[in-house]
Amino acid sequence: MDERIPLSIPAAAAALLLSFGGACSAAPSAPEPNTWHELAALPYTWIRQMSFVSAQVGFAAGGNGQVLRTTDGGITWTPVVNAPYPYYWNGVHAVTPNDIVAAGFFNSDAAFAAMIRWSHDGGDTWSDDLVLSNAKYVSPMQVHFWNSQLGFVTTFAGAPSLFRTTSGGLGLTDWAAIAVNDDWFGPEISVLPNGHVRMSGIQYCESTDSAASWSCRPSIDDTMPDYATFFVDDQHGWVGGGGDQGELQGEPPNFIGFVHVTDDGGATWSGRTLEMSWPIRSIVFVNKRDGWAMGGYAIEPVLPNAGGAYVSHDGGLTWAMEADLGSPPQNCATADYHLFCATWDSVGTSHVFERDFDHIRVAEFEAE
């Protein structure tokens, strides 16, 4: 309910609004260590995935037909792909500083298409659409590459669950459709350098061979679907999720969120180590002890926008509220000891927040 994307505004108007977004929300000149601060407010973007190549240069995929780039650490963002409605871009990954891949779909009943585009000059120019499927409602979400040859694109629901390449993904014959199951998965997936991948939703599924084959089980939580999945190594992982507990018709939604923890690679999971009154959308840990669980909802006027971040320093066994962000973080990325998170509110404005953790060795965080 909180993730419906309204009809697009005209592309020219969106670009004009974005050009002023960063100037109206400049970051503090010297923020306090280990604190959150807002970098930018970007109208009509609905950012769904970010990928940073450094603390200064990053990319974001937005629902309004745009892929955005920042070169000043998230303060200002410029559209580098600006396709008109009905294009939607959900995924982006900077494979290298030059090689950027974006995944999205063309939302037309007459000509639905799931596709990717490539840039090989850091986002300055882009390829034409490479259509992976014309099946209706196969909507690409996240995209990830381990190297120049091996990568995959997930889809939100239905078949196939993802597309995978072992030969670079530049041509249609480079991609193979992979079936995992027909249920939906949350947009945050966990990918480790060794090729181990986890994703969760109605079911919790994992792959140990770079997304080629999968094994699945019911969601980790007993009563509600999972949404976010994060592993820092093959032993220490977390899932979060939640949703509306199902009030009577006409009553306001009654949300709950949660986190579960494993320290044995998912063989066993804890009970809920965190419960709060909004769903968890994203989890990020920087080592096996220190990390965040983030989420919220944006469904005004039914309920006011709400969201924020909880922090843990004991591997997710206990949590403390660290930041009230006013809207729900939907996705996060790290680069050079900086955590970047994008929220969006009920009127379609994405808010980009940053929190440094370069004081990891001298503050509450422990060095590995």
PEURCOR-V636399 format. One record per helix or strand of 3 or more residues. SS is the DSSP state (2 for helix, 1 for strand). FROM is the first residue (numbers start at 0). TO is the last residue. If there is no record, write none. Layout:
BEGIN
SS	FROM	TO
SS	FROM	TO
END
This chain:
BEGIN
2	10	20
1	35	41
1	46	51
1	57	61
1	65	69
1	77	81
1	86	93
1	99	105
1	112	118
1	129	132
1	139	144
1	150	154
1	161	164
2	171	173
1	174	177
1	196	200
1	202	206
1	214	217
1	225	230
1	236	243
1	254	261
1	273	275
1	279	284
1	290	296
1	305	311
1	319	323
1	327	334
1	337	343
1	349	355
END
